[in-house]
Amino acid sequence: MLQILHTLSLQFPKRKVMKIVFVFLMPLFMYAQSISLQILGSGGPEFSERASSSYIIWVDGKARVLVDVGGGSFLRFTQSGAKIEDLKVLALTHLHIDHSADLPQFMKAGYFTNRRELLPILGTTSRGDFPDIYDYLERLFGRHGAYAYMHDILTSQTDSFQIQAILRDQKLRTMQIDDIKINTVGVHHGNIPAIAYAFEIAGKKIVFTGDTSANRDVLIALAKDADYLIAHHAVPEHVGEFAKKLHMTPKRIGEVAKAANVKHLILSHRMNRTLNLEKESEARIRENFKNEIVWAEDLLKIEF
């Protein structure tokens, strides 16, 4: 960098040099952040040594994004060294137990920390037995909720920190939280309202499919040119039709990853019915997708 500035100073006036630095070199500094992705939970809703679905995006050594909080994620979060004080957003793909069960534990433990900043919690619309994110938090922490003794966490008068529900509908939507760009879209997961997330931070794009059959191409559009796509390997290739309405088969995962031009594919949500079938599943994925495939493990951390 010093050599570049020296060369420029020999060819241009000082004012011109500063303008060149600002226009052409400042973007390099803007993206000079260290990004990493950590798997907290790589399992599903079964009895397992794996925690259920949960992921962290780290920026410059701080846990900034938490996606899903399935059973066991609270323990893994602690083991990872992450701090709830550093989170900018908590995102829920849907409200199945293995994606959301530890939320009350996170909120209660947060009371004993120094966090005072409002925490946005992103979630889905309602359908059938599933509430929307507003109603979900009210059922947990409202005055008539399961944990009514924590009702103040829904207000700015809390002794802890306030949480704020932000609803993401099924359309392709974009929002910004600090320096984090968040794109969301509704995905098919049977009759369960579910959304996929794309986070763009410091020039990197990380996409979480959540649970989905990906029977529409909206996921491909969301994941276009992603650096990392975290997909759920919850079913083997030859599975019943009901399960196919909930989850992508390995072949479909490969089709989506190829069509979206994904650089790296991470396979998570590993269930008993897919364990020990990794070679078979990877072969089906490889029919379409040729780039790197990583099999998720609890606490696996990937540096970008």
C-alpha positions as CSV (number, residue, x, y, z in Angstrom):
1,M,0.0,0.0,0.0
2,L,2.8,2.4,0.9
3,Q,4.5,1.6,-2.5
4,I,1.3,2.4,-4.3
5,L,0.9,5.8,-2.5
6,H,4.6,6.6,-3.2
7,T,4.1,5.9,-7.0
8,L,1.0,8.0,-7.2
9,S,2.7,10.9,-5.4
10,L,5.4,11.0,-8.1
11,Q,2.8,11.2,-10.9
12,F,0.0,13.4,-9.5
13,P,-0.5,16.4,-7.2
14,K,-1.3,15.6,-3.5
15,R,-4.9,16.6,-3.9
16,K,-5.3,14.3,-6.9
17,V,-3.6,11.5,-5.0
18,M,-6.1,11.8,-2.1
19,K,-9.0,11.7,-4.6
20,I,-7.7,8.5,-6.2
21,V,-7.2,6.9,-2.9
22,F,-10.8,7.7,-1.8
23,V,-12.4,6.6,-5.0
24,F,-10.5,3.5,-5.8
25,L,-8.9,2.2,-2.6
26,M,-11.5,3.0,0.1
27,P,-13.7,0.0,-1.1
28,L,-10.8,-2.3,-0.2
29,F,-10.8,-1.0,3.3
30,M,-14.6,-1.3,3.6
31,Y,-14.4,-5.0,2.8
32,A,-11.3,-5.7,4.9
33,Q,-13.4,-7.4,7.5
34,S,-12.8,-11.0,8.6
35,I,-15.9,-13.1,8.0
36,S,-16.5,-16.6,9.3
37,L,-19.4,-19.0,9.5
38,Q,-20.0,-21.4,12.4
39,I,-22.3,-24.4,12.7
40,L,-23.8,-24.5,16.2
41,G,-26.2,-27.3,15.5
42,S,-25.9,-29.7,12.5
43,G,-28.7,-32.1,13.6
44,G,-32.5,-32.3,13.5
45,P,-35.4,-33.0,15.8
46,E,-34.3,-36.5,16.8
47,F,-32.4,-37.8,19.9
48,S,-28.9,-37.2,18.8
49,E,-25.5,-36.1,19.9
50,R,-25.9,-33.2,17.5
51,A,-27.6,-30.0,18.4
52,S,-30.6,-28.9,16.3
53,S,-30.3,-26.3,13.6
54,S,-28.4,-23.1,14.5
55,Y,-25.7,-21.0,12.8
56,I,-23.5,-17.9,13.6
57,I,-22.0,-15.4,11.2
58,W,-18.9,-13.9,12.8
59,V,-17.6,-10.5,11.7
60,D,-14.2,-9.3,13.0
61,G,-14.3,-11.9,15.8
62,K,-17.8,-10.9,17.0
63,A,-21.0,-13.0,16.6
64,R,-23.2,-10.7,14.5
65,V,-25.9,-12.9,13.1
66,L,-27.6,-15.9,14.7
67,V,-29.8,-18.1,12.4
68,D,-32.2,-20.5,14.1
69,V,-32.0,-21.6,17.8
70,G,-33.0,-25.3,17.9
71,G,-32.5,-27.5,20.9
72,G,-28.9,-27.5,22.1
73,S,-28.0,-24.3,20.3
74,F,-27.8,-22.4,23.6
75,L,-25.0,-24.7,24.9
76,R,-23.2,-24.6,21.5
77,F,-23.4,-20.8,21.5
78,T,-21.7,-20.7,24.9
79,Q,-19.1,-23.2,23.8
80,S,-18.3,-21.2,20.7
81,G,-17.3,-18.2,22.8
82,A,-20.0,-16.0,21.2
83,K,-21.7,-13.2,23.2
84,I,-25.3,-12.2,23.0
85,E,-24.2,-8.6,23.5
86,D,-22.6,-8.7,20.0
87,L,-25.6,-9.9,18.0
88,K,-27.2,-7.5,15.5
89,V,-30.0,-9.8,14.5
90,L,-31.6,-13.2,15.3
91,A,-33.3,-14.8,12.3
92,L,-35.8,-17.7,12.4
93,T,-36.4,-19.7,9.2
94,H,-39.6,-21.2,10.7
95,L,-41.2,-22.2,14.0
96,H,-40.6,-26.0,14.1
97,I,-39.3,-27.0,17.5
98,D,-35.9,-28.0,16.2
99,H,-35.3,-24.5,14.8
100,S,-36.7,-22.3,17.7
101,A,-36.9,-24.2,21.0
102,D,-33.9,-22.5,22.7
103,L,-35.1,-19.0,22.2
104,P,-36.5,-18.5,25.7
105,Q,-33.1,-19.7,27.1
106,F,-31.2,-17.1,25.1
107,M,-33.5,-14.4,26.2
108,K,-33.4,-15.3,29.9
109,A,-29.6,-15.7,29.9
110,G,-29.3,-12.3,28.2
111,Y,-30.7,-10.7,31.3
112,F,-27.5,-11.6,33.1
113,T,-25.3,-9.9,30.5
114,N,-24.5,-6.3,29.7
115,R,-26.6,-6.2,26.6
116,R,-29.0,-3.2,26.4
117,E,-29.3,-2.8,22.7
118,L,-32.6,-3.7,21.0
119,L,-32.4,-7.2,19.4
120,P,-34.4,-7.6,16.1
121,I,-35.9,-11.1,15.7
122,L,-36.9,-11.9,12.2
123,G,-39.6,-14.5,11.5
124,T,-42.5,-15.7,9.3
125,T,-46.1,-15.1,8.6
126,S,-48.8,-17.3,10.1
127,R,-50.5,-20.4,8.6
128,G,-52.7,-23.1,10.2
129,D,-51.3,-24.0,13.6
130,F,-48.3,-21.8,13.2
131,P,-48.4,-18.2,14.5
132,D,-46.6,-15.3,12.9
133,I,-43.5,-13.9,14.6
134,Y,-45.4,-11.2,16.5
135,D,-47.9,-13.7,18.0
136,Y,-45.1,-16.2,18.6
137,L,-43.1,-13.8,20.8
138,E,-46.4,-12.7,22.5
139,R,-47.2,-16.3,23.3
140,L,-43.8,-16.8,24.8
141,F,-43.3,-13.5,26.7
142,G,-46.6,-11.6,26.7
143,R,-48.5,-10.9,29.8
144,H,-50.5,-14.1,29.2
145,G,-47.7,-16.0,27.7
146,A,-45.8,-19.1,28.8
147,Y,-43.1,-16.9,30.3
148,A,-45.2,-13.9,31.3
149,Y,-42.7,-13.1,34.1
150,M,-40.4,-11.8,31.3
151,H,-43.1,-9.7,29.6
152,D,-41.0,-6.5,29.9
153,I,-38.6,-7.9,27.3
154,L,-41.2,-6.9,24.7
155,T,-41.0,-3.2,25.8
156,S,-38.5,-0.4,26.0
157,Q,-39.0,-0.4,29.8
158,T,-37.3,-3.7,30.2
159,D,-34.7,-4.4,33.0
160,S,-32.8,-6.5,30.4
161,F,-32.9,-5.7,26.7
162,Q,-35.9,-5.3,24.3
163,I,-36.6,-7.7,21.5
164,Q,-38.5,-6.6,18.5
165,A,-40.4,-8.9,16.1
166,I,-39.8,-8.2,12.4
167,L,-42.1,-10.1,10.0
168,R,-40.8,-11.3,6.7
169,D,-43.6,-12.3,4.3
170,Q,-43.3,-14.8,1.4
171,K,-42.2,-12.3,-1.2
172,L,-38.6,-11.4,-2.0
173,R,-37.7,-8.7,0.4
174,T,-34.6,-6.7,1.3
175,M,-33.7,-4.9,4.5
176,Q,-30.6,-3.4,6.1
177,I,-29.4,-3.7,9.7
178,D,-26.2,-1.7,10.2
179,D,-23.8,-3.0,7.5
180,I,-25.7,-6.2,7.0
181,K,-27.9,-6.5,3.9
182,I,-30.6,-9.2,4.4
183,N,-32.7,-10.7,1.6
184,T,-35.5,-13.0,2.4
185,V,-38.0,-15.1,0.4
186,G,-40.7,-17.6,1.3
187,V,-39.9,-21.2,0.5
188,H,-42.0,-24.3,0.3
189,H,-41.9,-26.6,3.5
190,G,-45.1,-28.4,3.2
191,N,-47.9,-26.4,4.9
192,I,-45.4,-24.7,7.3
193,P,-44.6,-21.0,6.6
194,A,-40.9,-20.8,6.1
195,I,-38.3,-18.4,4.7
196,A,-34.8,-18.6,3.4
197,Y,-32.2,-15.9,4.2
198,A,-29.3,-14.3,2.2
199,F,-26.9,-12.2,4.3
200,E,-24.5,-9.9,2.5
201,I,-21.6,-8.6,4.6
202,A,-18.3,-7.1,3.6
203,G,-18.7,-8.3,0.0
204,K,-19.6,-11.9,1.0
205,K,-23.0,-13.6,0.5
206,I,-24.1,-16.4,2.8
207,V,-27.5,-18.1,2.2
208,F,-29.5,-20.3,4.5
209,T,-32.1,-22.4,2.9
210,G,-33.8,-23.5,6.1
211,D,-36.1,-26.5,5.6
212,T,-37.6,-26.6,2.1
213,S,-38.4,-28.9,-0.8
214,A,-37.3,-26.1,-3.1
215,N,-40.1,-27.0,-5.5
216,R,-40.0,-23.4,-6.9
217,D,-37.0,-21.4,-8.3
218,V,-37.3,-18.6,-5.7
219,L,-34.4,-20.2,-3.7
220,I,-32.2,-20.2,-6.8
221,A,-32.8,-16.5,-7.3
222,L,-32.1,-15.7,-3.6
223,A,-28.8,-17.8,-3.7
224,K,-27.5,-16.4,-7.0
225,D,-23.6,-16.3,-6.8
226,A,-23.6,-17.0,-3.1
227,D,-20.2,-17.7,-1.5
228,Y,-21.8,-20.2,0.8
229,L,-25.1,-22.0,0.6
230,I,-26.1,-23.9,3.8
231,A,-28.6,-26.5,2.7
232,H,-30.4,-29.1,4.8
233,H,-29.6,-32.8,4.1
234,A,-32.6,-34.1,6.0
235,V,-33.8,-36.8,3.6
236,P,-32.0,-39.4,1.3
237,E,-32.6,-39.6,-2.4
238,H,-35.2,-42.4,-2.2
239,V,-37.7,-41.2,0.4
240,G,-41.4,-41.1,0.6
241,E,-43.5,-38.4,-1.2
242,F,-44.5,-36.7,2.1
243,A,-40.9,-36.2,3.1
244,K,-40.1,-34.8,-0.3
245,K,-42.8,-32.1,0.3
246,L,-40.8,-30.9,3.3
247,H,-37.1,-31.3,2.3
248,M,-34.8,-31.2,-0.7
249,T,-33.5,-34.5,-1.9
250,P,-29.7,-34.7,-2.6
251,K,-30.3,-34.4,-6.3
252,R,-32.4,-31.3,-5.9
253,I,-29.8,-29.7,-3.6
254,G,-27.3,-30.2,-6.4
255,E,-29.6,-28.7,-9.0
256,V,-30.2,-25.6,-6.8
257,A,-26.6,-25.1,-6.0
258,K,-25.6,-25.4,-9.7
259,A,-28.3,-23.1,-11.0
260,A,-27.5,-20.5,-8.4
261,N,-23.7,-20.7,-9.3
262,V,-22.8,-21.3,-5.6
263,K,-19.1,-21.4,-4.7
264,H,-19.3,-23.6,-1.6
265,L,-22.1,-25.9,-0.4
266,I,-22.5,-26.9,3.3
267,L,-24.8,-29.8,4.2
268,S,-26.5,-29.6,7.6
269,H,-29.6,-30.8,9.4
270,R,-28.2,-34.3,9.3
271,M,-30.7,-36.8,10.5
272,N,-30.5,-40.5,11.4
273,R,-32.1,-41.4,8.0
274,T,-29.3,-39.7,6.2
275,L,-26.3,-40.5,8.3
276,N,-24.0,-43.1,6.7
277,L,-25.5,-42.2,3.3
278,E,-23.1,-39.3,2.7
279,K,-21.3,-41.0,-0.2
280,E,-24.5,-41.9,-2.0
281,S,-26.0,-38.4,-1.4
282,E,-22.8,-36.7,-2.5
283,A,-22.8,-38.7,-5.7
284,R,-26.3,-37.5,-6.5
285,I,-25.4,-33.9,-5.7
286,R,-22.3,-34.2,-7.9
287,E,-24.5,-35.0,-10.9
288,N,-25.0,-31.3,-11.1
289,F,-22.8,-29.4,-8.6
290,K,-19.0,-29.7,-9.0
291,N,-17.7,-27.1,-6.4
292,E,-16.7,-27.7,-2.8
293,I,-19.1,-29.7,-0.5
294,V,-18.7,-29.5,3.3
295,W,-20.5,-31.8,5.7
296,A,-21.6,-29.8,8.8
297,E,-20.5,-30.8,12.3
298,D,-21.4,-29.0,15.5
299,L,-19.0,-26.1,16.2
300,L,-17.4,-26.4,12.8
301,K,-16.1,-22.9,11.9
302,I,-15.2,-21.8,8.4
303,E,-13.0,-18.8,7.9
304,F,-13.6,-16.9,4.6
